[in-house]
Amino acid sequence: MRVTELQVYPVKSLGGVSVGTSVVEPWGLAGDRRWGLVDEAGDMVTAREAHQLLALRAEQVDDGQIRLVAREGPSILVDTPLGLRPLPISLSRQDLAVPADEDVNDWLTGQVGRRVRLVWQKDPTARTVAEPMGGMPGDHLSLADAGPVLLTSQASLEQLNDWIEEDRGEQDGGEQDAGEQDAGEPERPGRLAMQRFRPNVVIDGGAPFEEDGWPTVRIGDVDFRTTMVCDRCVMTTIDPVSLLGGPEPIRTLARHRRWEGATWFGTRLVALGVGTVRVGDAVSPGIET
């Protein structure tokens, strides 16, 4: 098994970038989800309710800057807000974050169509992985939902897409829904792209969903512990190009991958050390710790 893709999302719920190599820190891939959006009340704003966020992309420029890019082309540089007073936010196990400059907030508000503020997690060691989510003492977390690193498997996605096609055939006699693929959509007709699941690490090889049972995994020279299989939310049903919602993949996952009242795809990982991972790295499950 090998790593086929690495993805970093500097801002929670915005599009990210593919990278060939990434430093692994205790709280995830370097630069991943250290920024997020909040409303005027300090509540987190995500693409679950604000689909337009997926039309924006965040890129890491250097240690002190990121760039926000709109699909239509305009962009804005964002400096890491040093020396500014934190503001209250509502996020599990983190109640403060540092706001970006007001011109950035105005730009984002214009792009999203609602008042939002960009905030930065100054100290990633202050937030922990929750014990019910597989966290142990010393596990740190960025602004990600529940785990520092999300791993998905191409073999698992192919199986899911096969199920979707089979289930569609049972429902409509095998005919494709009219208008299912737009001209510019990267997903093949009836086949979902991995982008839907917003992974950090994509691997190929092995059996579908075998990653569910890995207690640990070595990626290149870095060891990780699996905290839990990843429960999937409505965000996976948003087409990343059209920004419209639909029933898949939750409908099919509910038929084939539902337990404990949730649907599941991918695994959440915590790094057991620091190092560097690269596209092409070998993936070896089951390392003893």
RODO-2510 file (C-alpha; in nm, 4 decimals, decimal comma):
residues 289
     n   res          X          Y          Z
     1     m     0,0000     0,0000     0,0000
     2     r     0,1135     0,3526    -0,0807
     3     v     0,0157     0,7129    -0,0178
     4     t    -0,1418     0,8528    -0,3346
     5     e    -0,2403     1,1976    -0,2114
     6     l    -0,1818     1,4403     0,0761
     7     q    -0,4260     1,7243     0,1412
     8     v    -0,3901     2,0213     0,3755
     9     y    -0,6839     2,2492     0,4630
    10     p    -0,5469     2,5638     0,6294
    11     v    -0,9012     2,6901     0,7029
    12     k    -1,1674     2,4591     0,8415
    13     s    -1,4459     2,4001     0,5819
    14     l    -1,2652     2,5772     0,2966
    15     g    -1,1055     2,3931     0,0094
    16     g    -0,7464     2,2888     0,0595
    17     v    -0,4425     2,2061    -0,1492
    18     s    -0,2655     1,8885    -0,2557
    19     v     0,0955     1,8678    -0,1434
    20     g     0,3714     1,6247    -0,2245
    21     t     0,5170     1,6256     0,1255
    22     s     0,4046     1,7399     0,4696
    23     v     0,5529     1,7705     0,8137
    24     v     0,3587     1,5747     1,0753
    25     e     0,3038     1,7603     1,4022
    26     p     0,1374     1,6258     1,7190
    27     w    -0,1904     1,7991     1,6207
    28     g    -0,1906     1,6939     1,2539
    29     l    -0,0283     1,7858     0,9240
    30     a     0,1547     2,1181     0,9427
    31     g    -0,0823     2,4068     0,8743
    32     d    -0,3949     2,1950     0,8675
    33     r    -0,7127     2,3540     1,0103
    34     r    -0,5443     2,6098     1,2334
    35     w    -0,7977     2,8669     1,1065
    36     g    -1,1771     2,8665     1,1171
    37     l    -1,4792     3,0889     1,0672
    38     v    -1,7201     3,2145     1,3310
    39     d    -2,0300     3,4328     1,3249
    40     e    -2,0925     3,7476     1,5294
    41     a    -2,1832     3,5359     1,8319
    42     g    -1,8597     3,3376     1,8093
    43     d    -2,0291     3,0173     1,6910
    44     m    -1,8375     2,8147     1,4350
    45     v    -1,9549     2,8501     1,0744
    46     t    -1,8903     2,5464     0,8528
    47     a    -1,9826     2,4294     0,5050
    48     r    -2,2519     2,2099     0,6560
    49     e    -2,4762     2,5143     0,6669
    50     a    -2,2796     2,7601     0,4499
    51     h    -2,2116     2,5613     0,1310
    52     q    -2,0472     2,8636    -0,0330
    53     l    -1,7376     2,8073     0,1809
    54     l    -1,6477     2,5166    -0,0465
    55     a    -1,6097     2,7645    -0,3348
    56     l    -1,3156     2,9190    -0,1480
    57     r    -0,9670     2,7713    -0,1174
    58     a    -0,6971     2,8360     0,1421
    59     e    -0,3265     2,8006     0,0662
    60     q    -0,0317     2,8161     0,3035
    61     v     0,2083     3,0828     0,1759
    62     d     0,4665     3,0552     0,4550
    63     d     0,4767     3,0257     0,8345
    64     g     0,3245     3,3727     0,8709
    65     q     0,0680     3,3928     0,5905
    66     i    -0,2103     3,2087     0,4142
    67     r    -0,3925     3,3114     0,0971
    68     l    -0,7687     3,2833     0,0503
    69     v    -0,8745     3,2298    -0,3112
    70     a    -1,2254     3,2532    -0,4567
    71     r    -1,3309     3,0270    -0,7417
    72     e    -1,3799     3,3280    -0,9688
    73     g    -1,0204     3,4386    -0,9129
    74     p    -0,9982     3,7152    -0,6475
    75     s    -0,7794     3,6418    -0,3469
    76     i    -0,6530     3,8014    -0,0272
    77     l    -0,3422     3,7474     0,1850
    78     v    -0,3960     3,6820     0,5554
    79     d    -0,1252     3,7488     0,8127
    80     t    -0,1043     3,5354     1,1243
    81     p    -0,2562     3,7635     1,3933
    82     l     0,0194     3,8060     1,6482
    83     g    -0,0337     4,0251     1,9520
    84     l    -0,4092     4,0627     1,9076
    85     r    -0,6566     3,9939     2,1858
    86     p    -0,8399     3,6585     2,1508
    87     l    -1,2169     3,6579     2,1223
    88     p    -1,4630     3,4031     2,2650
    89     i    -1,5700     3,1208     2,0336
    90     s    -1,7969     2,8211     2,0735
    91     l    -1,5978     2,5088     1,9898
    92     s    -1,5658     2,1938     2,1928
    93     r    -1,2669     2,2168     2,4282
    94     q    -1,1618     2,5583     2,2971
    95     d    -1,3222     2,8849     2,4000
    96     l    -1,0811     3,1467     2,2596
    97     a    -0,9227     3,2211     1,9195
    98     v    -0,7381     3,5171     1,7699
    99     p    -0,9235     3,7195     1,5016
   100     a    -0,7808     3,8103     1,1631
   101     d    -0,7690     4,1700     1,0412
   102     e    -1,1041     4,3306     0,9692
   103     d    -1,0347     4,3704     0,5967
   104     v    -1,0091     3,9919     0,5741
   105     n    -1,3421     3,9526     0,7523
   106     d    -1,5035     4,2015     0,5143
   107     w    -1,3648     4,0151     0,2127
   108     l    -1,4915     3,6820     0,3421
   109     t    -1,8314     3,8265     0,4269
   110     g    -1,8646     3,9461     0,0685
   111     q    -1,7699     3,6063    -0,0693
   112     v    -1,9889     3,4007     0,1631
   113     g    -2,2919     3,6311     0,1707
   114     r    -2,3200     3,6408     0,5489
   115     r    -2,1212     3,8076     0,8259
   116     v    -1,8274     3,5869     0,9264
   117     r    -1,4953     3,6360     1,1029
   118     l    -1,1747     3,4423     1,0452
   119     v    -1,0005     3,3235     1,3614
   120     w    -0,6700     3,1499     1,4311
   121     q    -0,5834     2,8814     1,6826
   122     k    -0,2724     3,0222     1,8494
   123     d    -0,1910     2,7223     2,0678
   124     p    -0,2853     2,3784     1,9239
   125     t    -0,1715     2,2081     2,2439
   126     a    -0,4598     2,3735     2,4292
   127     r    -0,7219     2,1572     2,2566
   128     t    -0,7346     1,7833     2,3118
   129     v    -0,8892     1,4867     2,1352
   130     a    -1,2012     1,3950     2,3318
   131     e    -1,1888     1,0635     2,5167
   132     p    -1,5155     0,9388     2,3558
   133     m    -1,3475     1,0037     2,0188
   134     g    -1,0527     0,7816     2,1067
   135     g    -0,8401     1,0513     2,2670
   136     m    -0,5709     0,9725     2,5218
   137     p    -0,3703     1,2043     2,7495
   138     g    -0,1302     1,4078     2,5382
   139     d    -0,3378     1,3915     2,2169
   140     h    -0,3681     1,7412     2,0701
   141     l    -0,6093     1,8739     1,8097
   142     s    -0,6345     2,1639     1,5675
   143     l    -0,9769     2,3101     1,4829
   144     a    -1,0694     1,9804     1,3131
   145     d    -1,3894     1,8165     1,4312
   146     a    -1,2598     1,5133     1,6186
   147     g    -0,9195     1,3875     1,5061
   148     p    -0,5878     1,5344     1,3872
   149     v    -0,5456     1,3322     1,0644
   150     l    -0,8086     1,1710     0,8418
   151     l    -0,7028     0,8736     0,6297
   152     t    -0,9151     0,7325     0,3477
   153     s    -0,8633     0,4440     0,1087
   154     q    -0,9136     0,4450    -0,2675
   155     a    -1,0194     0,0798    -0,2466
   156     s    -1,2916     0,1747     0,0032
   157     l    -1,4130     0,4563    -0,2215
   158     e    -1,4309     0,2214    -0,5200
   159     q    -1,6398    -0,0197    -0,3135
   160     l    -1,8689     0,2614    -0,2026
   161     n    -1,9122     0,3794    -0,5608
   162     d    -1,9893     0,0226    -0,6710
   163     w    -2,2557     0,0038    -0,3996
   164     i    -2,4036     0,3340    -0,5159
   165     e    -2,4298     0,2026    -0,8719
   166     e    -2,5793    -0,1272    -0,7556
   167     d    -2,8300     0,0441    -0,5288
   168     r    -2,9283     0,2861    -0,8030
   169     g    -2,9871    -0,0063    -1,0347
   170     e    -3,2208    -0,1669    -0,7822
   171     q    -3,4113     0,1582    -0,7384
   172     d    -3,4558     0,2663    -1,1009
   173     g    -3,3837    -0,0345    -1,3145
   174     g    -3,0276     0,0692    -1,3829
   175     e    -3,1035     0,3962    -1,5613
   176     q    -2,8930     0,6967    -1,4687
   177     d    -3,0723     0,9943    -1,3180
   178     a    -3,1133     1,2714    -1,5741
   179     g    -2,8815     1,5672    -1,5276
   180     e    -2,6646     1,3845    -1,2765
   181     q    -2,3336     1,5113    -1,4144
   182     d    -2,2616     1,8742    -1,4932
   183     a    -2,0207     1,9598    -1,7737
   184     g    -1,7477     2,0779    -1,5388
   185     e    -1,7932     1,8203    -1,2635
   186     p    -1,4809     1,6159    -1,1797
   187     e    -1,6855     1,3182    -1,0612
   188     r    -1,7699     1,0542    -1,3193
   189     p    -2,1400     0,9780    -1,3630
   190     g    -2,2503     0,7909    -1,0540
   191     r    -1,9003     0,7966    -0,9046
   192     l    -1,8146     1,0227    -0,6132
   193     a    -1,4709     1,1835    -0,5886
   194     m    -1,2549     1,1491    -0,2780
   195     q    -1,2790     1,5277    -0,2400
   196     r    -1,6215     1,4735    -0,0820
   197     f    -1,4587     1,3240     0,2284
   198     r    -1,1871     1,5887     0,2804
   199     p    -0,9077     1,3488     0,3792
   200     n    -0,5534     1,4415     0,4732
   201     v    -0,4013     1,1124     0,3574
   202     v    -0,5313     0,8974     0,0711
   203     i    -0,3901     0,5486     0,0224
   204     d    -0,4272     0,2806    -0,2432
   205     g    -0,3931    -0,0940    -0,2197
   206     g    -0,5395    -0,3439     0,0244
   207     a    -0,8987    -0,4535     0,0712
   208     p    -1,1927    -0,2132     0,1004
   209     f    -1,2409    -0,0866     0,4561
   210     e    -0,9575    -0,2919     0,6020
   211     e    -0,8321     0,0348     0,7542
   212     d    -1,1217     0,0107     1,0010
   213     g    -0,9374    -0,2569     1,1946
   214     w    -0,5894    -0,1055     1,2089
   215     p    -0,4952    -0,0187     1,5673
   216     t    -0,1829     0,1540     1,4339
   217     v    -0,0321     0,2327     1,0957
   218     r     0,3103     0,3462     0,9777
   219     i     0,3150     0,5967     0,6926
   220     g     0,6685     0,6372     0,5664
   221     d     0,8695     0,6706     0,8870
   222     v     0,5880     0,8095     1,1044
   223     d     0,3687     0,5915     1,3266
   224     f     0,0045     0,6737     1,3945
   225     r    -0,2621     0,5357     1,6261
   226     t    -0,6200     0,4961     1,5041
   227     t    -0,8550     0,6831     1,7360
   228     m    -1,1792     0,5746     1,5653
   229     v    -1,3500     0,5137     1,2342
   230     c    -1,4820     0,8457     1,1003
   231     d    -1,8550     0,9080     1,1279
   232     r    -1,9782     1,1008     0,8253
   233     c    -2,2092     1,4014     0,8218
   234     v    -2,4218     1,5899     0,5716
   235     m    -2,1145     1,7758     0,4447
   236     t    -2,0230     1,4723     0,2314
   237     t    -2,3518     1,5128     0,0414
   238     i    -2,2563     1,8585    -0,0924
   239     d    -2,1294     1,8531    -0,4502
   240     p    -1,7941     2,0369    -0,4319
   241     v    -1,8506     2,1978    -0,7748
   242     s    -2,2212     2,2828    -0,7901
   243     l    -2,2460     2,3284    -0,4089
   244     l    -2,5855     2,1540    -0,4209
   245     g    -2,6804     1,8834    -0,1735
   246     g    -2,7987     1,5329    -0,2552
   247     p    -2,8613     1,1967    -0,0901
   248     e    -2,5223     1,0373    -0,1567
   249     p    -2,3064     0,9061    -0,0070
   250     i    -2,5059     0,8997     0,3181
   251     r    -2,7949     0,7064     0,1622
   252     t    -2,5709     0,4212     0,0477
   253     l    -2,3485     0,4272     0,3558
   254     a    -2,6643     0,3924     0,5644
   255     r    -2,7425     0,0683     0,3810
   256     h    -2,3945    -0,0812     0,4039
   257     r    -2,1959     0,1026     0,6749
   258     r    -2,4359     0,2033     0,9489
   259     w    -2,3911     0,1211     1,3158
   260     e    -2,4285     0,3061     1,6465
   261     g    -2,6708     0,5428     1,4731
   262     a    -2,4086     0,6825     1,2295
   263     t    -2,2507     0,6127     0,8898
   264     w    -1,8761     0,5550     0,8567
   265     f    -1,5972     0,6153     0,6045
   266     g    -1,2248     0,6667     0,6702
   267     t    -1,0263     0,6574     0,9929
   268     r    -0,9009     0,9269     1,2282
   269     l    -0,5379     0,9087     1,3327
   270     v    -0,3114     1,0586     1,5987
   271     a     0,0619     1,0790     1,5294
   272     l     0,2801     0,8870     1,7742
   273     g     0,5778     1,1010     1,6793
   274     v     0,6821     1,3803     1,4471
   275     g     0,8344     1,3462     1,1038
   276     t     0,7540     1,3907     0,7363
   277     v     0,5149     1,2038     0,5090
   278     r     0,5259     1,2028     0,1304
   279     v     0,3181     1,0935    -0,1649
   280     g     0,4505     0,7505    -0,2547
   281     d     0,5336     0,6526     0,1044
   282     a     0,4730     0,2935     0,2015
   283     v     0,1763     0,2280     0,4317
   284     s     0,2176    -0,0537     0,6850
   285     p    -0,0715    -0,1301     0,9242
   286     g    -0,0561    -0,2896     1,2635
   287     i     0,2674    -0,1508     1,4077
   288     e     0,3060    -0,2492     1,7723
   289     t     0,3378     0,0408     2,0179
***
